[in-house]
Amino acid sequence: MGLSLDEYSRWYGRWHGCLSLIVCCFGIPTNIINITVLTRKHMHTPINTILTWIAFFDIVTMVAYLPFVIHFYIEFPTNSLSPEKNSHGWMNFLLFYINLSTLTHTISIWLGVSLAIFRYVHIHSPETGSLTHMRRITHCRIAVSVVIFGSILLLIPNYMSSKLVPLERNGTILPKIKVLDDPRLGTPNVKVGVFISFILYSIIAKIIPCMLMMIFGALLLKTLDNHGRVNRKKLSKLGVVMNRPLNTSRTTVMLLIVMVLFLMTELPQGILLVLSLTIQDFFDTIYIPLGDTMDILALINNSINFVLYCSMSIEFRRTISKWIRHCLRASSLINENQNDFEVKNKNSAEAKKTKTSNSAGNTTTDEMQIGLPLTGCSESYSVAEINSPCCKSISDIQINGEILYSQISTEAESEKLIYEENNEISETIPLAQTATHSCSTAV
C-alpha cells in the first residue's frame, strides 16, 4: 500500500537533515574548486565568467543552508515546536534564510538563461579576435550585474510580505514560540502583498526563465545538429572518421545539461506555486509536504556541476591537474627549505659545542672554527658552514687552509642560465596554450 503525501513527508523528513548535510559538505568545496579553475587566466571566457558566478551563488546557498538544517532537522525533531527550536533568534535566521535562498535561486536561474543566450550568440557570431573577446567579456559582466540587481529589486515584495507571529494553539497565544505567518494562499483571505510577491516569484523568477531556457536550448540543439552534419560531410570528403565530437560541441552539450538540471529543479516549483495561488488548500496539502524534496533536488543541482565539468571538459581536467601539481611542488619546496634550515641549525649547534670543548688551546681546531680563508677572497668559512647545505658549491677544501678549487662562480652562472630558461618557458607556455585554444572556448 502506497504512502500518502503527509506520510511520505514525515518519513523523508527524518532523512533530509543528514542527506542535505552530506550534499552541502560535498558541494561547497567542489564549487570552490570550480571558481579556482574557471578564474584562471587561460580559462577567462564569457561562458566561464557566468559559470563562476553560478558557482559563487551556489556556495552562498549551501553555506546558509548548513546552520538551518543542523538546527531545524538534526538538533531538534523535524515536525516539533518548542521555545528552544522556535526561539525569536532562530526564527529570524529562518526568515533571513528564506529570503536569501529565494534571491540566490532567482539569480542562478537567470544566469542560466544568460548562459544559453551567450552560447547561442557565440556560435552564430562570425567575429573573432582579442577585441571581440574583450567586448564579449564586458557584455557578460554587464549581464551578470543586471541579473543580480534586477533580482534584488524583483524580490522586494517578497521580503516585505514575510513576517513572524507568535504561535496560537486552541485560542491560546504562546509568545515564546515564533512561527511564520500563514500566507493563506488560494483563499479569499490572502493578503494583496503576499499575492503579488508569490505572483512575481513564480512567474518572473521561475516560469519565464524556464521557458527561455527551453527556447534557447532547442535552438542550441538545432545548431549543434546542423554543425555536426556539416563537420561529418567535410571530414568524410577527406576520408576522416570523426569518433568523438569537437570541443565546441562538447561545450554546448555540457551547457545543455546544466540547463536541463535547472529545468528539473526550478520548473516544477514554479508550477506548484502557480497552482497554490489558484487552488484552495493546495499550498498546505501539496506544496509544503514536497518542500523538503524540492530542497534536496536544488542542493544536488548546486553541487553536481563539478562532476559535470570534470566529465565533459578536457581543459577543466587539465587545469585541475596542473593546479594540483603546482600545489604539491610548492609544498615539497617548503618542506625541503624547512629541512635545510633544521640541518643548518643542528650543525651550528654542534660547532659551538666543539668550540667550547676545545677552548683549552687546540690551535688546529680553533683555526677550523674561526674559519678557513678562501683563495683570492677575504671571506672565511667555518667547518660547520662547509658541511652545511649552503656550501655545497665548494667542491673540495684542505684542512690546513689551502683550497684546491671552487665552483662557486661556475654554478652561479649555470643557475642563472637555468633561471632564464625557466622564465622563458613560463612565459611561452601560456602563449602557446592561448594560440592553441580558441578564446571563446568555455570551461
Backbone torsions as a table, in degrees:
resi	resn	phi	psi	omega
1	MET	NA	130.8	-176.5
2	GLY	-73.5	157.1	178.2
3	LEU	-81.7	145.4	171.3
4	SER	-75.7	168.9	-176.3
5	LEU	-65.4	-37.8	177.9
6	ASP	-67.4	-40.9	178.3
7	GLU	-66.2	-39.1	176.5
8	TYR	-63.6	-40.6	179.5
9	SER	-62.3	-42.7	179.3
10	ARG	-68.9	-37.7	179.2
11	TRP	-66.6	-47.8	-178.5
12	TYR	-70.5	-28.9	179.7
13	GLY	-59.3	-27.3	178.4
14	ARG	-71.8	-23.6	-178.2
15	TRP	-104.0	-15.6	-173.4
16	HIS	-61.7	-38.8	-177.8
17	GLY	-60.4	-50.6	-178.4
18	CYS	-67.3	-41.9	-179.1
19	LEU	-64.3	-46.2	-179.3
20	SER	-67.5	-32.7	176.8
21	LEU	-64.8	-41.6	178.2
22	ILE	-64.4	-43.9	-179.4
23	VAL	-63.1	-42.2	179.6
24	CYS	-66.4	-41.4	179.6
25	CYS	-66.4	-24.4	173.5
26	PHE	-84.8	-39.8	-173.1
27	GLY	-74.6	-34.2	-178.1
28	ILE	-64.1	-53.9	179.6
29	PRO	-66.3	-35.2	179.8
30	THR	-68.0	-35.0	175.7
31	ASN	-70.7	-31.1	173.1
32	ILE	-64.1	-40.4	175.4
33	ILE	-63.3	-40.9	177.3
34	ASN	-56.6	-46.7	-179.7
35	ILE	-64.7	-42.0	-179.8
36	THR	-61.0	-42.1	-177.8
37	VAL	-75.8	-44.4	-175.0
38	LEU	-70.3	-19.3	179.3
39	THR	-93.4	4.9	173.1
40	ARG	-62.8	152.4	-173.0
41	LYS	-59.9	-44.2	-177.1
42	HIS	-77.2	-7.1	177.5
43	MET	-100.9	10.1	-172.8
44	HIS	-81.2	97.3	177.2
45	THR	-134.4	163.4	178.0
46	PRO	-58.8	-42.7	-179.6
47	ILE	-63.0	-44.8	-179.7
48	ASN	-67.5	-29.2	175.3
49	THR	-63.6	-44.8	178.1
50	ILE	-65.4	-42.3	178.2
51	LEU	-62.5	-33.9	177.2
52	THR	-64.0	-44.6	179.5
53	TRP	-69.0	-33.9	174.9
54	ILE	-62.5	-43.3	177.9
55	ALA	-62.8	-38.2	179.7
56	PHE	-62.7	-47.4	-178.9
57	PHE	-72.7	-25.9	171.2
58	ASP	-64.4	-40.1	176.9
59	ILE	-63.0	-44.6	179.4
60	VAL	-59.1	-43.4	179.8
61	THR	-61.2	-47.0	-176.1
62	MET	-73.6	-34.3	176.5
63	VAL	-63.7	-42.0	177.6
64	ALA	-70.1	-27.7	-178.6
65	TYR	-74.3	-26.5	-176.7
66	LEU	-58.9	-57.1	179.1
67	PRO	-64.2	-30.3	178.0
68	PHE	-62.9	-49.3	-176.3
69	VAL	-73.0	-32.4	178.8
70	ILE	-65.0	-43.5	-176.6
71	HIS	-77.2	-48.0	-170.5
72	PHE	-89.2	-11.4	-178.6
73	TYR	-123.9	-29.4	-175.9
74	ILE	-104.3	-48.3	-178.2
75	GLU	-69.2	-36.7	-179.6
76	PHE	-124.8	155.2	177.0
77	PRO	-59.2	151.2	-170.7
78	THR	-62.7	-50.8	-172.7
79	ASN	-98.0	18.2	-177.5
80	SER	-91.8	158.8	174.6
81	LEU	-129.6	130.3	-179.8
82	SER	-156.3	158.2	178.5
83	PRO	-61.7	-29.6	179.3
84	GLU	-75.0	-43.4	-178.8
85	LYS	-74.0	-43.5	-176.2
86	ASN	-103.4	43.0	176.8
87	SER	-70.7	166.9	-177.5
88	HIS	-62.5	-40.9	-178.7
89	GLY	-66.6	-46.6	-178.2
90	TRP	-69.9	-33.8	178.4
91	MET	-72.4	-30.8	171.9
92	ASN	-66.6	-37.2	174.9
93	PHE	-64.6	-39.9	177.2
94	LEU	-59.9	-42.0	178.3
95	LEU	-63.3	-41.6	177.4
96	PHE	-63.3	-42.6	-179.7
97	TYR	-64.6	-41.5	-179.3
98	ILE	-60.9	-46.8	179.6
99	ASN	-66.0	-38.9	179.8
100	LEU	-67.5	-42.5	-178.1
101	SER	-67.3	-38.6	176.0
102	THR	-62.9	-37.4	178.6
103	LEU	-67.1	-48.4	-177.2
104	THR	-66.1	-37.3	177.7
105	HIS	-66.9	-38.6	178.2
106	THR	-64.9	-44.3	178.8
107	ILE	-62.9	-44.5	-177.2
108	SER	-63.2	-42.2	-176.7
109	ILE	-70.2	-35.7	177.2
110	TRP	-73.6	-29.0	171.3
111	LEU	-65.9	-34.1	174.2
112	GLY	-63.2	-38.2	175.2
113	VAL	-63.9	-44.3	178.1
114	SER	-60.7	-36.6	178.0
115	LEU	-59.4	-46.7	-179.7
116	ALA	-65.6	-40.7	-178.4
117	ILE	-66.7	-46.5	-178.7
118	PHE	-64.6	-37.7	179.3
119	ARG	-67.2	-40.9	179.3
120	TYR	-64.8	-43.9	178.5
121	VAL	-64.4	-39.7	-179.3
122	HIS	-63.5	-41.9	-178.2
123	ILE	-66.0	-36.5	-175.9
124	HIS	-93.9	3.1	-179.9
125	SER	-95.0	124.6	-179.9
126	PRO	-82.2	-9.4	-175.4
127	GLU	-74.4	139.8	177.1
128	THR	-138.1	175.3	178.4
129	GLY	112.4	168.1	-175.8
130	SER	-68.6	-37.4	179.6
131	LEU	-65.3	-41.9	176.9
132	THR	-63.2	-40.1	178.8
133	HIS	-62.3	-45.2	179.7
134	MET	-66.3	-36.5	178.3
135	ARG	-65.7	-38.9	177.8
136	ARG	-67.7	-36.8	176.4
137	ILE	-61.9	-42.2	178.7
138	THR	-63.7	-44.7	177.9
139	HIS	-62.1	-37.3	179.1
140	CYS	-64.9	-43.5	179.3
141	ARG	-64.3	-38.2	176.8
142	ILE	-63.8	-42.9	179.7
143	ALA	-62.5	-41.8	179.0
144	VAL	-64.3	-41.5	179.0
145	SER	-64.2	-42.7	179.0
146	VAL	-62.8	-41.2	179.5
147	VAL	-63.2	-43.9	-177.2
148	ILE	-65.9	-53.1	-177.1
149	PHE	-70.6	-34.0	176.1
150	GLY	-65.0	-38.1	178.3
151	SER	-67.1	-38.5	178.2
152	ILE	-62.1	-44.7	179.9
153	LEU	-68.4	-37.1	-177.9
154	LEU	-62.6	-35.1	-173.6
155	LEU	-94.9	11.4	177.0
156	ILE	-59.2	-45.0	175.8
157	PRO	-60.0	-32.5	178.8
158	ASN	-67.7	-38.5	177.7
159	TYR	-64.2	-38.9	-174.5
160	MET	-77.9	-24.9	-175.9
161	SER	-83.2	-18.1	-178.1
162	SER	-89.3	133.0	177.9
163	LYS	-155.7	164.7	-179.1
164	LEU	-102.9	145.4	176.7
165	VAL	-136.6	154.0	174.9
166	PRO	-69.8	149.8	-178.5
167	LEU	-70.4	134.9	176.2
168	GLU	-115.6	120.6	-177.2
169	ARG	-131.6	117.9	-179.9
170	ASN	56.2	41.3	178.8
171	GLY	78.2	0.4	179.9
172	THR	-106.9	129.7	179.5
173	ILE	-90.4	127.9	177.8
174	LEU	-107.4	96.6	-171.8
175	PRO	-68.2	-22.3	-178.4
176	LYS	-79.9	-12.2	179.9
177	ILE	-110.7	114.4	-179.3
178	LYS	-100.4	142.9	176.4
179	VAL	-137.3	163.7	175.3
180	LEU	-74.1	142.7	179.4
181	ASP	-65.7	136.0	-179.5
182	ASP	-67.2	121.8	-178.9
183	PRO	-72.7	-16.9	179.6
184	ARG	56.1	44.0	-180.0
185	LEU	-69.5	145.7	178.9
186	GLY	76.8	10.8	179.4
187	THR	-123.9	159.5	176.9
188	PRO	-66.5	-15.8	-177.7
189	ASN	-86.8	4.2	-179.3
190	VAL	-65.2	138.7	180.0
191	LYS	-77.0	150.4	-177.0
192	VAL	-62.9	-43.1	-179.4
193	GLY	-63.0	-40.5	178.8
194	VAL	-66.5	-42.3	-179.6
195	PHE	-63.0	-43.3	179.5
196	ILE	-64.3	-42.6	-179.1
197	SER	-63.6	-41.0	179.3
198	PHE	-71.3	-34.4	176.4
199	ILE	-63.8	-47.8	-179.7
200	LEU	-62.2	-43.5	-176.6
201	TYR	-68.6	-42.3	-176.6
202	SER	-74.1	-37.7	-175.8
203	ILE	-84.7	-55.4	-172.6
204	ILE	-80.0	-33.2	-176.5
205	ALA	-95.4	-8.9	-178.6
206	LYS	-127.4	-63.2	-170.5
207	ILE	-67.9	-52.4	-175.8
208	ILE	-61.8	-50.4	178.9
209	PRO	-61.9	-33.8	177.0
210	CYS	-66.5	-38.9	177.1
211	MET	-65.0	-40.9	177.8
212	LEU	-64.2	-38.9	176.9
213	MET	-62.2	-41.2	179.2
214	MET	-66.3	-38.8	-179.7
215	ILE	-65.6	-52.6	-178.1
216	PHE	-71.3	-28.9	174.5
217	GLY	-64.4	-41.2	177.4
218	ALA	-65.1	-39.4	177.7
219	LEU	-64.5	-39.4	178.1
220	LEU	-66.5	-39.1	177.2
221	LEU	-62.9	-42.1	178.5
222	LYS	-64.7	-43.4	178.1
223	THR	-63.5	-41.0	179.5
224	LEU	-62.9	-40.7	179.2
225	ASP	-67.3	-41.1	179.2
226	ASN	-64.5	-44.1	178.8
227	HIS	-64.5	-37.2	178.6
228	GLY	-63.6	-40.9	178.7
229	ARG	-65.1	-44.6	180.0
230	VAL	-62.7	-44.1	-179.2
231	ASN	-65.7	-39.4	178.5
232	ARG	-65.3	-37.1	177.9
233	LYS	-66.3	-43.6	179.7
234	LYS	-63.4	-44.0	-178.3
235	LEU	-70.6	-33.9	179.0
236	SER	-67.3	-32.9	176.3
237	LYS	-65.9	-31.4	178.7
238	LEU	-87.0	-0.8	-179.8
239	GLY	76.7	24.8	-178.3
240	VAL	-109.7	134.0	177.5
241	VAL	-100.1	124.2	-178.4
242	MET	-88.6	106.9	-177.6
243	ASN	-82.7	-27.6	-177.8
244	ARG	-135.5	155.9	-178.7
245	PRO	-70.2	158.0	177.4
246	LEU	-67.9	167.1	-176.7
247	ASN	-63.1	-41.0	179.1
248	THR	-63.6	-36.1	178.3
249	SER	-67.3	-40.0	178.3
250	ARG	-63.4	-39.0	178.0
251	THR	-63.7	-44.2	179.5
252	THR	-63.5	-41.9	178.4
253	VAL	-62.4	-41.3	179.6
254	MET	-63.0	-43.0	179.1
255	LEU	-67.3	-34.3	175.6
256	LEU	-63.9	-38.4	177.1
257	ILE	-65.2	-39.9	176.8
258	VAL	-59.3	-43.4	179.9
259	MET	-68.0	-37.6	177.6
260	VAL	-62.6	-39.6	177.3
261	LEU	-63.3	-40.2	175.3
262	PHE	-60.5	-44.9	-178.8
263	LEU	-63.5	-37.9	-178.5
264	MET	-67.3	-30.0	-176.8
265	THR	-96.9	-32.8	-172.5
266	GLU	-96.4	-36.8	-176.7
267	LEU	-64.9	-45.1	176.7
268	PRO	-59.4	-38.1	179.3
269	GLN	-65.6	-39.5	177.5
270	GLY	-63.7	-41.6	178.7
271	ILE	-64.7	-42.2	179.4
272	LEU	-64.7	-34.9	177.6
273	LEU	-67.1	-40.7	177.9
274	VAL	-63.9	-42.3	177.5
275	LEU	-65.5	-33.1	177.9
276	SER	-65.5	-29.3	179.2
277	LEU	-78.1	-20.5	-173.3
278	THR	-110.9	-22.8	-176.4
279	ILE	-111.8	130.1	-178.0
280	GLN	-69.1	137.1	179.2
281	ASP	64.8	6.6	179.0
282	PHE	-67.3	-36.2	-178.6
283	PHE	-63.6	-43.6	-176.6
284	ASP	-78.4	-35.1	-173.6
285	THR	-92.6	-22.7	-176.8
286	ILE	-118.6	-54.1	-172.3
287	TYR	-66.8	-47.7	-177.9
288	ILE	-63.6	-46.2	177.5
289	PRO	-61.6	-26.7	179.2
290	LEU	-91.2	3.2	-175.9
291	GLY	-61.7	-44.8	179.9
292	ASP	-64.6	-38.7	178.6
293	THR	-64.4	-41.7	177.7
294	MET	-66.4	-33.4	177.6
295	ASP	-65.2	-45.6	-177.5
296	ILE	-68.6	-33.3	176.0
297	LEU	-65.7	-40.5	178.5
298	ALA	-66.2	-39.2	178.6
299	LEU	-66.1	-39.4	177.1
300	ILE	-63.3	-41.2	177.4
301	ASN	-62.5	-35.9	179.6
302	ASN	-69.5	-27.9	-171.6
303	SER	-105.3	-7.8	-172.2
304	ILE	-90.0	-9.4	-175.2
305	ASN	-62.4	-32.6	179.5
306	PHE	-60.9	-45.0	178.2
307	VAL	-62.7	-39.6	179.8
308	LEU	-64.8	-45.1	-179.7
309	TYR	-64.0	-42.4	-179.0
310	CYS	-64.9	-36.2	-176.7
311	SER	-81.3	-23.8	-173.0
312	MET	-107.8	-23.6	-172.2
313	SER	-114.3	116.9	176.9
314	ILE	-68.1	-40.5	-179.1
315	GLU	-64.1	-36.2	177.5
316	PHE	-63.7	-45.9	178.9
317	ARG	-64.4	-40.8	-179.5
318	ARG	-64.1	-40.3	-179.9
319	THR	-67.4	-38.4	177.4
320	ILE	-63.7	-43.4	-179.7
321	SER	-64.0	-40.6	177.2
322	LYS	-64.5	-40.7	-179.7
323	TRP	-65.3	-41.5	179.0
324	ILE	-65.4	-42.8	178.0
325	ARG	-62.7	-38.9	178.2
326	HIS	-63.8	-42.6	179.3
327	CYS	-64.8	-42.0	179.2
328	LEU	-65.8	-39.7	178.9
329	ARG	-64.6	-41.8	178.5
330	ALA	-66.0	-37.7	178.6
331	SER	-66.1	-41.8	179.2
332	SER	-66.6	-36.2	178.1
333	LEU	-64.8	-40.0	177.7
334	ILE	-64.2	-41.3	178.9
335	ASN	-64.9	-39.7	178.4
336	GLU	-64.8	-42.1	178.2
337	ASN	-63.9	-37.5	178.5
338	GLN	-66.5	-40.3	178.3
339	ASN	-66.4	-40.4	177.2
340	ASP	-62.3	-39.2	179.4
341	PHE	-65.5	-41.0	179.5
342	GLU	-67.0	-40.1	178.6
343	VAL	-64.5	-41.3	179.6
344	LYS	-63.8	-42.2	177.9
345	ASN	-64.4	-38.2	179.4
346	LYS	-65.6	-43.5	179.0
347	ASN	-65.3	-38.4	177.9
348	SER	-64.3	-40.7	178.9
349	ALA	-65.6	-39.9	178.0
350	GLU	-66.0	-36.8	178.8
351	ALA	-65.2	-42.1	177.8
352	LYS	-64.0	-38.5	179.4
353	LYS	-65.5	-40.6	179.1
354	THR	-66.7	-39.4	178.9
355	LYS	-64.0	-38.4	-179.9
356	THR	-67.8	-40.0	-178.7
357	SER	-71.3	-25.4	-178.8
358	ASN	-104.5	21.0	-178.4
359	SER	-71.4	-5.0	-179.7
360	ALA	-71.8	-14.6	176.2
361	GLY	133.8	23.8	175.9
362	ASN	-76.8	105.1	-173.2
363	THR	-65.6	-44.2	-177.5
364	THR	-62.2	-42.9	178.9
365	THR	-66.9	-39.6	179.3
366	ASP	-63.4	-40.9	178.5
367	GLU	-64.2	-37.7	178.3
368	MET	-65.8	-36.3	-178.7
369	GLN	-77.4	-35.0	-179.8
370	ILE	-65.6	-43.8	177.4
371	GLY	142.7	145.9	176.6
372	LEU	-100.0	120.7	-178.4
373	PRO	-69.9	139.5	175.8
374	LEU	-86.1	145.0	-179.5
375	THR	-64.1	128.7	178.9
376	GLY	71.2	22.4	-177.7
377	CYS	-145.6	141.5	-179.2
378	SER	-84.3	-7.5	-178.5
379	GLU	-85.5	160.8	177.3
380	SER	-133.2	153.3	-177.7
381	TYR	-130.6	134.6	177.8
382	SER	-80.9	167.6	177.9
383	VAL	-62.7	-38.8	179.3
384	ALA	-61.7	-39.6	179.1
385	GLU	-70.7	-35.0	179.1
386	ILE	-65.8	-39.0	180.0
387	ASN	-76.0	-17.3	-177.5
388	SER	-74.9	161.1	-179.3
389	PRO	-63.9	-18.5	-177.5
390	CYS	-70.3	-19.9	-176.7
391	CYS	-108.8	28.6	179.3
392	LYS	-68.8	-17.7	-179.5
393	SER	-76.3	-16.9	176.4
394	ILE	-84.0	117.8	-169.4
395	SER	-83.4	-35.5	-176.3
396	ASP	-155.5	137.8	-178.0
397	ILE	-137.2	133.8	177.4
398	GLN	-93.0	137.5	-172.7
399	ILE	-63.3	-33.3	-176.7
400	ASN	-75.2	4.3	174.3
401	GLY	110.7	-9.0	-179.2
402	GLU	-93.4	135.0	178.9
403	ILE	-107.2	125.0	-179.2
404	LEU	-68.6	-51.1	176.0
405	TYR	-163.4	164.5	-178.8
406	SER	-135.7	144.0	-179.6
407	GLN	-115.5	24.4	-175.0
408	ILE	-63.6	-52.1	-176.5
409	SER	-65.7	-39.5	-179.0
410	THR	-62.7	-46.7	-178.5
411	GLU	-71.1	-32.2	176.5
412	ALA	-63.7	-41.9	178.5
413	GLU	-64.3	-41.9	179.2
414	SER	-65.3	-38.0	177.1
415	GLU	-63.7	-36.2	178.1
416	LYS	-64.3	-43.1	178.2
417	LEU	-63.3	-43.4	178.4
418	ILE	-61.5	-39.8	179.0
419	TYR	-63.4	-42.3	179.4
420	GLU	-66.2	-40.0	178.4
421	GLU	-63.4	-40.5	178.2
422	ASN	-64.0	-37.9	177.9
423	ASN	-64.7	-40.5	177.3
424	GLU	-62.4	-41.2	179.6
425	ILE	-64.3	-44.8	-178.3
426	SER	-67.1	-24.6	178.4
427	GLU	-84.8	-30.6	-174.9
428	THR	-87.4	-24.8	-177.5
429	ILE	-63.1	-48.9	179.2
430	PRO	-60.5	-34.6	178.7
431	LEU	-65.6	-39.0	178.2
432	ALA	-65.5	-39.7	179.2
433	GLN	-66.2	-38.8	-179.6
434	THR	-66.9	-36.0	178.7
435	ALA	-71.9	-31.0	-178.3
436	THR	-74.5	-42.9	-176.0
437	HIS	-99.4	141.8	177.3
438	SER	-68.6	145.2	-178.6
439	CYS	-65.4	-22.3	-176.6
440	SER	-95.7	5.7	-179.6
441	THR	-72.6	126.5	-177.4
442	ALA	-86.7	150.4	176.1
443	VAL	52.8	NA	NA
